């Protein structure tokens, strides 16, 4: 892996939090993701399942983590099963984790080779009465394929029909949403790498450059700083393209006089950053561009101040909607009649700002985290208001990643990334 080693203490703490939530005589199993074929003998780059990484730090395929705190055998309360290196793998792919390396990485003391799983697992299940399966009930989940965990669950239901089946998502949503200091530090590193990419891009952007060339500038800087690349598919949209919320073609020329929206973020050690900046292609805002930009920036700053312990996610978005309504009235994009006659289910401001303002951040760009209960310290959220005006071929979105503090305003992990109008213009004009 490109990233520097992470202390096993993080993963030990994460497992402890999960174990504390498990019901008596229950066992939990976490599988690595599959390696996906593209055809012939080619595969996509491996991406570890975030849950097994969160609990163990193991970042290789064909790994299984078993948690069984009720086991009568102390050595079987935490177990890793790993793919064993052979001479062929060592030559063609590089050696996999040894047992001692796996323990150093994860803090798990008991490590077996994967070939031993079928003989050991039935003895564990004989002691257990319930089974936690690794499921994904994220409110934005879009799973369109059978996963390794899906296949494993089929086996459990067939082989152990008398065991209670329990989803692990309620636990993972609860614990993954509140970050440990080590996690926040890793996310800060991801944000710092994103900052380097943005500053590099500012020195490159000018009329005539292609959107994909800007994407390449970010990727250069990301790879050069121990990131494996983008935390999500980057959006580099100029002119009207900025009004397409998930525009990812990135294949058009940036024109003089247009605004350029860049929604990009580096990953680091599987942790995500998520930044959006919108800048004038030629380095200078027009009066209209500046007015729209400043309106978005003001909403972002006001919305950020609301992210404190006790805030309810749903109520927060209602308040941000009121802020945006005021700005759109000032810009002349809506009028008082629009507000008076609005549909409560789709307020007037939604014509120009149709997405949410914040989501959890962490190992996933849209991370697991509780949304119905009050916000707590060490939750990490994006703040990303936007105004999209298709008939003016202009979309402006600004986004930072912030950490809720026990007291006071949230910590902005992107506070050093340029965002003020004057700063952007000065940096672009000084190239």
C-alpha positions as CSV (number, residue, x, y, z in Angstrom):
1,X,0.0,0.0,0.0
2,X,1.1,3.5,-0.7
3,X,0.0,4.9,2.7
4,X,2.2,4.9,5.8
5,X,1.4,2.2,8.5
6,X,-1.5,2.9,10.8
7,X,-1.3,2.0,14.5
8,X,-3.2,-1.2,15.3
9,X,-4.6,0.6,18.3
10,X,-7.2,2.2,16.0
11,X,-8.5,-1.1,14.8
12,X,-8.4,-2.6,18.3
13,X,-10.6,0.3,19.5
14,X,-13.0,-0.1,16.6
15,X,-13.4,-3.8,17.3
16,X,-14.0,-3.1,21.0
17,X,-16.8,-0.7,20.1
18,X,-18.4,-3.3,17.8
19,X,-18.0,-6.1,20.4
20,X,-19.7,-3.9,23.0
21,X,-22.9,-3.8,20.9
22,X,-23.2,-7.5,20.1
23,X,-25.8,-9.6,21.8
24,X,-24.8,-12.6,23.9
25,X,-23.7,-15.8,22.2
26,X,-23.5,-14.1,18.8
27,X,-20.8,-14.3,16.1
28,X,-20.0,-11.8,13.4
29,X,-18.2,-12.4,10.1
30,X,-16.7,-9.8,7.8
31,X,-15.5,-10.7,4.3
32,X,-13.2,-8.9,2.0
33,X,-14.7,-7.6,-1.3
34,X,-14.4,-9.7,-4.5
35,X,-11.8,-9.0,-7.1
36,X,-13.8,-8.0,-10.2
37,X,-12.9,-9.2,-13.7
38,X,-12.9,-6.8,-16.7
39,X,-12.6,-9.7,-19.2
40,X,-9.7,-12.1,-20.3
41,X,-7.2,-12.1,-17.4
42,X,-7.6,-8.5,-16.3
43,X,-9.2,-7.3,-13.1
44,X,-10.2,-4.0,-11.6
45,X,-7.9,-2.6,-8.9
46,X,-8.9,-4.2,-5.6
47,X,-10.9,-2.1,-3.1
48,X,-11.2,-3.5,0.4
49,X,-14.6,-3.7,2.0
50,X,-14.7,-0.8,4.4
51,X,-16.1,-2.7,7.3
52,X,-13.3,-5.3,7.5
53,X,-10.7,-2.5,7.0
54,X,-12.4,-0.4,9.8
55,X,-12.2,-3.4,12.2
56,X,-8.8,-4.9,11.3
57,X,-6.8,-2.7,8.9
58,X,-6.3,-5.7,6.7
59,X,-6.2,-4.4,3.1
60,X,-6.0,-7.5,1.0
61,X,-8.4,-9.8,-0.9
62,X,-9.8,-13.1,0.4
63,X,-9.6,-12.1,4.0
64,X,-12.2,-12.9,6.7
65,X,-12.6,-11.4,10.2
66,X,-14.6,-13.4,12.8
67,X,-15.7,-11.8,16.1
68,X,-17.1,-14.1,18.7
69,X,-16.8,-12.5,22.2
70,X,-18.8,-15.4,23.8
71,X,-16.4,-18.1,22.7
72,X,-15.3,-20.4,25.5
73,X,-11.8,-20.4,23.9
74,X,-10.2,-17.0,24.4
75,X,-8.1,-17.4,21.3
76,X,-11.3,-17.6,19.2
77,X,-12.9,-14.4,20.3
78,X,-11.1,-12.5,17.5
79,X,-9.8,-14.4,14.4
80,X,-8.4,-13.4,11.1
81,X,-8.4,-15.9,8.2
82,X,-6.0,-14.9,5.4
83,X,-4.9,-16.0,2.0
84,X,-1.6,-17.9,2.4
85,X,1.3,-16.8,0.2
86,X,2.9,-19.5,-2.1
87,X,5.8,-19.3,-4.4
88,X,3.6,-18.5,-7.4
89,X,1.8,-15.6,-5.7
90,X,5.1,-14.3,-4.3
91,X,6.7,-14.1,-7.8
92,X,3.7,-12.8,-9.7
93,X,1.8,-10.6,-7.2
94,X,4.1,-10.1,-4.3
95,X,3.8,-11.8,-0.9
96,X,0.6,-11.5,1.1
97,X,0.5,-10.7,4.8
98,X,2.3,-13.2,7.1
99,X,0.6,-14.1,10.3
100,X,2.9,-11.9,12.4
101,X,2.4,-9.0,10.0
102,X,-1.4,-9.4,10.2
103,X,-1.2,-9.3,14.0
104,X,1.0,-6.2,13.9
105,X,-1.5,-4.5,11.5
106,X,-4.7,-5.4,13.2
107,X,-4.0,-6.3,16.8
108,X,-5.7,-9.6,16.3
109,X,-3.7,-12.3,18.0
110,X,-5.2,-15.4,16.3
111,X,-4.5,-15.7,12.6
112,X,-5.3,-18.8,10.5
113,X,-4.9,-19.5,6.8
114,X,-8.0,-19.3,4.8
115,X,-7.9,-23.0,4.0
116,X,-8.5,-23.7,7.7
117,X,-11.8,-21.8,7.8
118,X,-14.1,-24.7,6.8
119,X,-12.8,-26.8,9.6
120,X,-12.8,-24.2,12.3
121,X,-15.9,-22.2,11.6
122,X,-18.4,-25.0,12.4
123,X,-17.0,-25.4,15.9
124,X,-17.6,-21.7,16.5
125,X,-21.1,-21.8,15.2
126,X,-21.9,-24.8,17.5
127,X,-21.4,-22.4,20.4
128,X,-23.3,-19.5,18.9
129,X,-27.0,-18.8,18.7
130,X,-27.1,-15.8,16.5
131,X,-25.1,-14.6,13.4
132,X,-24.4,-11.0,12.5
133,X,-24.2,-10.6,8.7
134,X,-22.4,-7.8,6.9
135,X,-25.1,-5.8,5.2
136,X,-25.4,-2.4,3.7
137,X,-28.6,-0.4,4.5
138,X,-27.0,3.0,3.8
139,X,-29.7,5.5,2.7
140,X,-28.0,6.0,-0.6
141,X,-26.8,2.4,-1.2
142,X,-26.9,1.1,-4.8
143,X,-25.8,-2.5,-4.7
144,X,-26.6,-4.2,-8.0
145,X,-24.5,-7.4,-7.7
146,X,-24.2,-10.3,-5.4
147,X,-21.3,-9.7,-3.0
148,X,-19.0,-12.1,-1.2
149,X,-21.1,-11.4,1.9
150,X,-24.3,-12.2,0.1
151,X,-22.9,-15.6,-0.9
152,X,-21.7,-16.2,2.6
153,X,-25.1,-15.4,4.1
154,X,-26.8,-17.9,1.7
155,X,-24.4,-20.6,3.1
156,X,-25.3,-19.6,6.7
157,X,-29.0,-19.8,6.1
158,X,-28.6,-23.2,4.4
159,X,-26.2,-24.8,6.8
160,X,-27.3,-23.2,10.1
161,X,-31.1,-22.7,9.8
162,X,-31.6,-22.5,13.6
163,X,-29.4,-19.5,14.1
164,X,-30.9,-16.1,14.4
165,X,-29.8,-13.8,11.6
166,X,-29.0,-10.3,12.6
167,X,-27.9,-7.4,10.4
168,X,-24.7,-5.6,11.6
169,X,-25.6,-2.3,9.9
170,X,-27.2,-0.7,12.9
171,X,-24.0,-1.2,14.9
172,X,-21.7,-0.1,12.0
173,X,-23.8,3.0,11.4
174,X,-23.6,4.0,15.0
175,X,-19.9,3.5,15.5
176,X,-18.4,4.4,12.1
177,X,-20.2,7.8,12.2
178,X,-18.2,9.0,15.2
179,X,-14.5,9.2,14.4
180,X,-11.5,8.3,16.5
181,X,-8.6,10.9,16.6
182,X,-6.5,8.6,14.3
183,X,-9.3,8.6,11.7
184,X,-9.5,12.4,11.8
185,X,-5.8,12.6,11.3
186,X,-6.0,10.3,8.3
187,X,-8.8,12.4,6.8
188,X,-6.8,15.6,7.4
189,X,-4.0,14.0,5.4
190,X,-6.4,13.3,2.6
191,X,-7.6,16.9,2.7
192,X,-4.0,18.2,2.7
193,X,-3.3,16.2,-0.4
194,X,-6.5,17.6,-2.0
195,X,-5.2,21.1,-1.2
196,X,-1.9,20.4,-3.0
197,X,-3.9,19.2,-6.0
198,X,-6.1,22.3,-6.0
199,X,-3.2,24.7,-5.8
200,X,-1.5,22.8,-8.7
201,X,-4.6,23.1,-10.7
202,X,-5.0,26.8,-10.1
203,X,-1.6,27.3,-11.7
204,X,-2.6,25.4,-14.7
205,X,-6.2,26.4,-15.5
206,X,-6.7,28.9,-18.3
207,X,-9.0,29.3,-21.3
208,X,-8.6,26.4,-23.7
209,X,-7.5,23.7,-21.4
210,X,-9.6,20.5,-21.4
211,X,-11.5,19.3,-18.3
212,X,-9.6,16.0,-18.4
213,X,-6.3,17.8,-18.4
214,X,-7.3,19.4,-15.1
215,X,-8.3,16.0,-13.8
216,X,-4.8,14.8,-14.7
217,X,-3.2,17.6,-12.7
218,X,-5.0,16.5,-9.6
219,X,-4.1,12.9,-10.2
220,X,-0.4,13.7,-10.5
221,X,-0.4,15.5,-7.2
222,X,-2.5,12.8,-5.5
223,X,-0.2,9.9,-6.6
224,X,2.8,12.0,-5.7
225,X,1.6,12.2,-2.1
226,X,0.9,8.5,-1.3
227,X,-2.7,8.6,-2.4
228,X,-3.9,5.9,-4.8
229,X,-6.1,8.5,-6.5
230,X,-9.5,10.0,-6.3
231,X,-11.8,9.1,-3.4
232,X,-14.7,9.1,-5.9
233,X,-15.1,9.8,-9.6
234,X,-14.1,13.4,-10.1
235,X,-16.4,16.1,-11.5
236,X,-14.6,18.7,-13.6
237,X,-17.4,20.8,-15.2
238,X,-17.0,24.1,-17.0
239,X,-19.8,26.3,-18.2
240,X,-23.2,24.5,-18.5
241,X,-21.5,21.3,-17.4
242,X,-21.3,22.6,-13.8
243,X,-25.2,22.5,-13.7
244,X,-25.1,18.7,-14.1
245,X,-24.7,17.5,-10.6
246,X,-22.9,14.3,-11.4
247,X,-21.1,15.3,-14.6
248,X,-18.1,12.9,-14.9
249,X,-17.3,13.0,-18.7
250,X,-14.7,15.7,-18.1
251,X,-14.1,16.0,-21.9
252,X,-14.9,19.6,-22.8
253,X,-12.8,22.7,-23.3
254,X,-12.8,25.4,-20.6
255,X,-13.9,28.7,-22.2
256,X,-12.9,32.2,-21.5
257,X,-15.6,33.8,-19.3
258,X,-17.0,30.5,-18.0
259,X,-17.0,29.3,-14.4
260,X,-15.3,25.9,-13.7
261,X,-16.7,23.6,-11.0
262,X,-14.3,21.0,-9.5
263,X,-15.7,18.4,-7.2
264,X,-12.7,16.2,-6.3
265,X,-11.1,14.7,-3.3
266,X,-8.0,12.5,-2.6
267,X,-8.2,9.3,-0.7
268,X,-5.6,8.4,1.9
269,X,-5.4,5.0,3.6
270,X,-8.9,4.3,2.3
271,X,-10.3,7.5,4.0
272,X,-11.9,10.0,1.8
273,X,-11.8,13.8,1.4
274,X,-14.5,15.7,-0.6
275,X,-13.9,19.2,-1.9
276,X,-15.7,21.4,-4.3
277,X,-14.3,24.7,-5.6
278,X,-15.7,26.8,-8.4
279,X,-13.4,29.3,-10.1
280,X,-13.4,31.6,-13.2
281,X,-11.5,30.0,-16.0
282,X,-9.8,33.2,-16.9
283,X,-8.9,34.1,-13.3
284,X,-11.3,36.9,-12.8
285,X,-14.9,36.9,-11.6
286,X,-17.5,39.0,-13.4
287,X,-19.8,41.0,-11.2
288,X,-22.6,38.4,-11.6
289,X,-20.3,35.5,-11.0
290,X,-19.0,37.1,-7.9
291,X,-22.5,37.8,-6.6
292,X,-23.6,34.2,-7.1
293,X,-20.3,32.9,-5.7
294,X,-20.5,35.0,-2.6
295,X,-24.1,34.0,-2.0
296,X,-23.0,30.3,-2.0
297,X,-20.0,31.1,0.3
298,X,-22.2,32.9,2.8
299,X,-24.6,30.0,3.0
300,X,-21.7,27.6,3.4
301,X,-20.3,29.6,6.3
302,X,-23.6,30.1,8.0
303,X,-24.5,26.4,7.5
304,X,-21.1,25.3,9.0
305,X,-21.9,27.2,12.2
306,X,-25.0,25.0,12.7
307,X,-23.0,21.8,12.9
308,X,-22.7,21.5,16.7
309,X,-23.6,18.7,19.1
310,X,-27.4,18.3,19.4
311,X,-28.2,19.4,15.8
312,X,-30.7,17.2,14.0
313,X,-29.7,16.5,10.4
314,X,-33.3,17.0,9.0
315,X,-33.8,20.3,10.9
316,X,-30.4,21.5,9.8
317,X,-31.4,21.1,6.1
318,X,-34.6,23.1,6.7
319,X,-32.5,26.0,8.2
320,X,-30.1,25.9,5.3
321,X,-33.0,26.1,2.9
322,X,-34.1,29.3,4.6
323,X,-30.6,30.7,4.2
324,X,-30.6,29.8,0.5
325,X,-34.1,31.3,0.0
326,X,-32.8,34.6,1.3
327,X,-29.8,34.6,-1.0
328,X,-31.9,33.6,-4.1
329,X,-34.3,36.5,-3.4
330,X,-31.3,38.9,-3.2
331,X,-30.0,37.6,-6.5
332,X,-33.4,38.0,-8.2
333,X,-33.6,34.3,-9.1
334,X,-36.9,33.9,-7.1
335,X,-39.4,36.4,-5.8
336,X,-41.7,36.6,-2.8
337,X,-44.6,35.1,-4.7
338,X,-42.5,32.0,-5.5
339,X,-41.9,31.6,-1.8
340,X,-45.5,32.2,-0.8
341,X,-46.8,29.7,-3.3
342,X,-44.1,27.1,-2.9
343,X,-44.9,23.4,-2.4
344,X,-43.6,22.5,1.1
345,X,-42.4,19.2,-0.3
346,X,-40.3,21.1,-2.9
347,X,-39.6,24.6,-1.7
348,X,-38.9,27.5,-4.2
349,X,-35.2,27.4,-3.5
350,X,-35.0,23.8,-4.8
351,X,-35.2,25.1,-8.4
352,X,-31.6,26.4,-8.0
353,X,-30.3,24.2,-5.1
354,X,-31.7,20.8,-5.4
355,X,-29.4,18.6,-3.4
356,X,-28.6,18.2,0.3
357,X,-26.1,20.3,2.1
358,X,-24.2,17.7,4.2
359,X,-23.4,14.0,4.5
360,X,-21.2,11.9,6.7
361,X,-17.6,11.5,5.6
362,X,-15.1,8.8,6.4
363,X,-14.0,5.5,4.8
364,X,-16.8,6.1,2.3
365,X,-17.4,9.5,0.7
366,X,-21.0,9.1,1.8
367,X,-20.1,7.4,5.0
368,X,-22.1,5.4,7.5
369,X,-23.4,7.5,10.3
370,X,-26.6,8.1,12.3
371,X,-29.0,10.7,10.8
372,X,-32.0,10.5,13.0
373,X,-30.3,11.1,16.3
374,X,-28.6,14.4,17.4
375,X,-25.2,15.1,16.0
376,X,-22.3,14.4,18.4
377,X,-18.7,15.5,18.7
378,X,-16.2,13.9,16.2
379,X,-18.8,13.3,13.5
380,X,-17.4,14.5,10.2
381,X,-19.7,16.1,7.6
382,X,-19.4,17.9,4.3
383,X,-20.9,21.3,3.9
384,X,-21.7,21.9,0.2
385,X,-24.4,24.4,-0.9
386,X,-24.7,25.3,-4.5
387,X,-26.6,27.5,-6.9
388,X,-27.2,26.2,-10.5
389,X,-28.5,28.5,-13.2
390,X,-28.7,26.6,-16.5
391,X,-29.9,29.5,-18.6
392,X,-26.7,31.4,-17.5
393,X,-24.5,28.4,-18.1
394,X,-23.3,28.7,-14.5
395,X,-23.1,26.4,-11.6
396,X,-21.4,27.3,-8.3
397,X,-20.8,24.8,-5.5
398,X,-18.4,25.1,-2.6
399,X,-17.6,22.3,-0.2
400,X,-15.5,21.7,2.8
401,X,-15.2,18.8,5.3
402,X,-15.7,19.6,8.9
403,X,-15.4,17.9,12.3
404,X,-18.0,18.6,15.0
405,X,-16.4,19.7,18.2
406,X,-17.5,19.1,21.8
407,X,-17.7,22.9,22.2
408,X,-17.5,25.8,19.7
409,X,-17.6,25.8,15.9
410,X,-16.6,22.7,13.9
411,X,-13.0,22.2,12.8
412,X,-12.6,22.7,9.1
413,X,-10.2,20.1,7.7
414,X,-10.0,22.3,4.5
415,X,-9.5,25.6,6.1
416,X,-6.2,26.1,4.2
417,X,-7.7,25.4,0.8
418,X,-8.3,28.8,-1.0
419,X,-11.9,29.8,-1.2
420,X,-12.3,33.6,-0.8
421,X,-12.9,35.5,-4.1
422,X,-9.8,37.8,-3.7
423,X,-7.6,34.8,-2.8
424,X,-8.7,32.8,-5.8
425,X,-8.1,35.8,-8.1
426,X,-4.7,36.6,-6.6
427,X,-3.4,33.1,-7.0
428,X,-4.7,32.7,-10.6
429,X,-3.3,36.1,-11.6
430,X,0.1,35.4,-10.1
431,X,0.9,32.4,-12.3
